Amino acid sequence: MCEENQTQITQIRLLGFQGLHKYKTLLFIVLFLTYAFIIVGNLLIILLVTTFDHLKTPMFIFLKHLSIADVLVTTSIMPMMLGIIFDEEGILPLWGCLMQLYSFGICGFIQCLLIALMSYDRYLAICHPLRYSSLMSPDLCLQLIIGSWFLDTVLTSSEFFFLIQFKFCGLNYIDHFFCDFGPMVELTTSDISIFMLQDFVFCIFGIFFPFMFIIMTYIFIFFTILRISSTYGRRKTFSTCSSHLTTVCVYYGTLITVYVAPSNERTSNTNKYRSLLYIVVTPVMNPIIYSLRNSEIKRAIQKTMSYIFQNGWKR
């Protein structure tokens, strides 16, 4: 229960983008078009990988689930964010805010794990090409994906279980456009010391370890490429992992920018606009990276467009 001079929170006010009221129409249009591109681009990747047999390889199956995570994390935030921009404020019930944070946590952690699995796939393909088919079998690929979703759900759910038991009293507003972890924890009047330690441990398992694993795989990949005698062979081998390496840089670059900034710069407004990098930039970049840099995806898009045009002319 709350103290006598405090009121229990039942609703959360999201202040959104204060100070940008006169630009709200432009901001709404830009973010709406961006959201539409994210949905169309990632759904296109999901459709192509599901439809075309030559894309049903471990690398593209991992990419398919990464696109699913991008769609989920963006959809959990951007529609409400567009409403906040239009109304200049947003109101959510406390349970709705907690559920948004829960879905955001699941989709965020699974992206780290899937990108790490993609790096393992590239490591096997480049460092052990003759044994690749036996080492990365379809059954193993499916088991890794299911295991990642399961581990992600267990970790996030256990943390969420502690969060919903906290008391939220007094202030009920967040200077943000969604229910992010930091602002929500600041609202609670409960002792959060054990919870923050638990969150730190989970971040080690869900973010730091996958990142270290990615670095280790690319160290092995780098030395394997250096041992290739011909320049053409090195360039061709590197091209097979260039799209994934770009994804790693974009994803962890935005993640570090948002959550590992120096403490003296972590004002609410700064964090708010940094969060746009993670929520908008990464889901936008993945379809662009794999559409422009990957020949298999481009070939599938060309086949799809050719089929559409041919059927359109027949009608």
C-alpha positions in Angstrom: 0.0 0.0 0.0 1.0 3.6 -0.6 1.8 6.0 2.3 -1.0 8.4 3.6 0.2 11.4 1.6 0.6 9.4 -1.6 -1.9 8.2 -4.2 -1.5 4.8 -5.9 -0.9 5.2 -9.7 -3.5 3.6 -12.0 -2.6 5.6 -15.1 0.6 6.7 -16.7 0.9 10.0 -18.6 3.4 10.0 -21.4 4.5 13.6 -22.2 5.9 12.8 -25.6 7.8 15.3 -27.6 7.4 18.5 -25.6 8.6 21.7 -27.4 8.0 20.3 -30.8 4.3 21.1 -31.0 4.6 23.3 -34.1 6.4 20.6 -35.9 4.0 17.8 -34.9 2.5 17.5 -38.4 5.9 17.0 -40.1 7.1 14.7 -37.3 3.9 12.6 -37.6 4.2 12.3 -41.4 7.9 11.3 -41.2 7.4 8.7 -38.5 4.2 7.3 -40.1 6.0 6.8 -43.4 9.0 5.3 -41.6 6.7 2.9 -39.7 5.0 1.9 -43.0 8.4 1.2 -44.5 9.5 -0.9 -41.5 6.3 -3.0 -41.7 6.4 -3.5 -45.5 10.1 -4.1 -45.7 10.3 -6.6 -42.9 7.1 -8.4 -43.9 8.6 -8.6 -47.4 11.6 -10.4 -46.0 9.4 -12.8 -44.0 7.3 -13.5 -47.1 10.3 -14.1 -49.4 12.1 -16.4 -46.9 8.9 -18.4 -46.4 8.1 -18.6 -50.1 11.3 -19.2 -52.0 13.2 -22.5 -51.5 16.6 -21.0 -52.2 16.2 -18.7 -49.2 15.3 -21.5 -46.8 18.8 -21.7 -45.4 19.8 -21.1 -41.8 21.1 -17.6 -42.4 17.8 -16.4 -43.9 15.7 -18.3 -41.4 17.5 -16.4 -38.7 16.9 -13.2 -40.7 13.2 -14.0 -40.9 12.9 -14.2 -37.2 14.9 -11.1 -36.8 12.4 -9.3 -39.1 9.6 -10.7 -37.0 11.2 -9.2 -33.9 11.6 -5.9 -35.7 8.0 -5.8 -36.6 6.9 -6.7 -33.0 9.1 -4.2 -31.2 8.2 -1.4 -33.6 4.4 -2.2 -33.5 4.5 -2.3 -29.7 5.6 1.4 -29.6 5.2 3.4 -32.8 1.3 3.3 -33.2 0.9 4.7 -29.7 3.8 7.2 -30.3 2.0 8.5 -33.4 -1.1 9.0 -31.3 1.0 10.9 -28.7 2.4 13.2 -31.4 -1.1 13.9 -32.7 -2.7 14.5 -29.3 0.5 16.0 -27.8 0.2 13.6 -24.8 -0.7 10.0 -24.1 -2.4 8.2 -21.2 -2.0 4.5 -20.5 -3.3 2.3 -17.7 -0.5 1.1 -15.5 -1.0 -2.5 -16.6 -0.8 -1.3 -20.2 2.4 0.5 -19.6 3.9 -2.6 -17.9 2.8 -4.9 -20.8 4.4 -2.5 -23.3 7.6 -2.7 -21.4 7.3 -6.5 -21.2 6.9 -6.9 -25.0 9.6 -4.4 -25.6 12.0 -6.4 -23.4 11.2 -9.7 -25.1 11.7 -8.3 -28.6 14.9 -6.5 -27.6 16.6 -9.5 -26.0 15.7 -11.8 -28.9 17.3 -9.5 -31.4 20.6 -9.9 -29.5 20.4 -13.7 -29.5 19.3 -13.9 -33.2 22.2 -11.7 -34.3 24.6 -13.9 -32.3 23.2 -17.0 -34.0 23.6 -15.4 -37.4 27.3 -14.7 -36.6 27.7 -18.4 -35.6 26.2 -19.4 -38.9 28.7 -17.2 -40.8 31.5 -18.6 -38.7 30.6 -22.2 -39.6 30.1 -21.3 -43.3 33.5 -19.5 -43.6 35.7 -21.4 -41.1 34.3 -24.9 -41.7 32.7 -24.8 -45.2 33.1 -28.6 -45.8 31.3 -29.5 -42.6 28.8 -26.6 -42.7 25.8 -28.7 -43.9 26.3 -31.3 -41.1 27.1 -28.8 -38.4 24.3 -26.4 -39.2 21.5 -28.8 -40.0 17.8 -27.6 -40.4 17.0 -29.4 -37.1 19.7 -27.6 -35.2 18.7 -24.3 -36.8 15.1 -24.8 -35.5 16.3 -25.9 -32.1 18.5 -22.8 -31.8 15.6 -20.5 -32.7 13.1 -22.1 -30.4 15.7 -22.2 -27.6 16.4 -18.5 -28.1 12.8 -17.5 -27.9 12.3 -19.7 -24.8 15.4 -18.4 -23.0 14.4 -14.8 -23.9 10.8 -15.3 -22.6 11.9 -17.0 -19.4 14.5 -14.2 -18.5 12.1 -11.3 -19.4 9.1 -12.9 -17.7 11.0 -13.5 -14.4 12.1 -9.9 -14.4 8.6 -8.8 -15.2 7.2 -10.9 -12.3 9.3 -8.8 -9.9 8.3 -5.5 -11.6 4.6 -6.0 -11.3 4.9 -6.5 -7.5 6.3 -3.0 -7.0 4.3 -0.1 -5.6 3.8 2.9 -7.9 2.7 5.9 -5.9 2.8 9.7 -6.3 4.0 11.0 -9.6 2.3 9.4 -12.7 4.0 11.0 -15.7 6.9 10.0 -17.8 8.8 12.4 -20.0 9.0 9.9 -22.8 7.0 8.6 -25.8 6.8 5.0 -24.4 7.1 3.1 -21.2 10.9 2.6 -21.2 12.7 0.7 -18.4 14.5 3.6 -16.7 11.5 6.0 -16.4 9.2 3.2 -15.2 11.7 2.1 -12.5 12.0 5.8 -11.4 8.2 5.9 -10.7 8.2 3.0 -8.2 8.5 3.7 -4.5 9.6 0.2 -3.6 13.1 -1.0 -2.9 14.6 -1.8 -6.3 18.2 -2.8 -5.3 17.7 -6.5 -5.8 15.7 -5.9 -8.9 18.5 -3.7 -10.5 21.0 -6.4 -9.6 18.8 -9.0 -11.4 18.4 -6.7 -14.4 22.2 -6.3 -14.5 22.7 -10.1 -14.5 20.1 -10.5 -17.2 21.8 -7.9 -19.4 25.0 -9.7 -19.0 23.4 -12.9 -20.3 21.1 -11.3 -22.9 23.3 -8.5 -24.3 26.9 -8.7 -23.2 27.6 -12.4 -23.7 26.0 -12.4 -27.2 28.1 -9.4 -28.2 31.3 -11.0 -26.9 30.3 -14.2 -28.8 29.9 -12.1 -32.0 33.3 -10.5 -31.6 34.9 -13.9 -31.1 33.3 -15.4 -34.2 34.4 -12.5 -36.3 38.0 -12.7 -35.0 38.0 -16.3 -36.3 36.4 -15.2 -39.6 38.9 -12.4 -40.0 41.9 -14.7 -39.6 40.3 -17.3 -41.9 39.8 -14.7 -44.6 43.4 -13.5 -44.2 44.6 -17.0 -45.0 42.9 -17.0 -48.4 45.6 -16.5 -51.0 43.8 -14.6 -53.7 42.3 -11.1 -53.4 39.2 -12.2 -55.3 38.7 -15.1 -52.9 39.1 -12.9 -49.8 36.6 -10.3 -51.3 34.1 -13.0 -52.2 34.3 -14.7 -48.8 33.9 -11.4 -46.9 30.9 -10.5 -49.0 29.0 -13.5 -47.5 29.1 -11.9 -44.1 29.2 -8.2 -45.0 25.4 -7.8 -44.6 25.4 -9.4 -41.2 28.4 -7.4 -40.1 26.6 -4.2 -41.1 23.5 -5.3 -39.1 25.8 -5.9 -36.0 27.3 -2.5 -36.3 23.9 -0.8 -36.7 22.2 -2.7 -33.9 24.9 -2.5 -31.3 25.8 1.0 -32.4 22.3 2.3 -31.6 22.1 0.1 -28.5 25.3 1.5 -27.1 24.3 5.1 -28.1 21.0 4.7 -26.2 21.9 2.8 -23.1 25.7 3.1 -22.5 26.0 6.9 -22.8 28.0 8.8 -20.2 25.9 9.6 -17.1 26.3 13.3 -17.3 24.6 13.3 -20.7 21.7 11.1 -19.8 19.0 13.8 -19.6 15.4 12.8 -20.3 15.2 14.7 -23.6 18.5 13.2 -24.8 17.4 9.7 -23.9 14.1 10.2 -25.6 15.6 11.1 -29.0 18.3 8.4 -28.6 15.6 5.9 -28.2 14.3 6.7 -31.7 17.6 5.4 -33.0 17.0 1.9 -31.6 13.2 1.8 -32.3 13.3 3.3 -35.8 16.8 3.1 -37.3 17.5 -0.6 -36.7 14.2 -1.9 -38.1 14.5 0.4 -41.1 18.1 -0.6 -41.9 17.7 -4.4 -41.9 15.4 -4.5 -45.0 17.7 -2.0 -46.7 20.9 -3.9 -45.9 19.6 -7.2 -47.0 17.8 -5.9 -50.1 20.7 -3.9 -51.4 23.7 -6.1 -50.4 22.3 -9.6 -50.7 22.0 -11.2 -54.2 19.7 -13.9 -53.1 17.2 -11.5 -51.6 17.4 -9.3 -54.7 16.9 -12.3 -57.0 13.8 -13.3 -54.9 12.4 -9.7 -55.2 13.0 -9.7 -59.0 11.1 -13.0 -59.3 8.3 -11.7 -57.2 8.0 -8.4 -59.2 8.2 -10.3 -62.5 5.4 -12.7 -61.4 3.3 -9.7 -60.4 3.8 -7.8 -63.6 3.2 -10.9 -65.8 0.0 -11.7 -64.0 -1.0 -8.1 -64.1 -0.6 -7.9 -67.9 -2.5 -11.2 -68.4 -5.5 -9.7 -66.6 
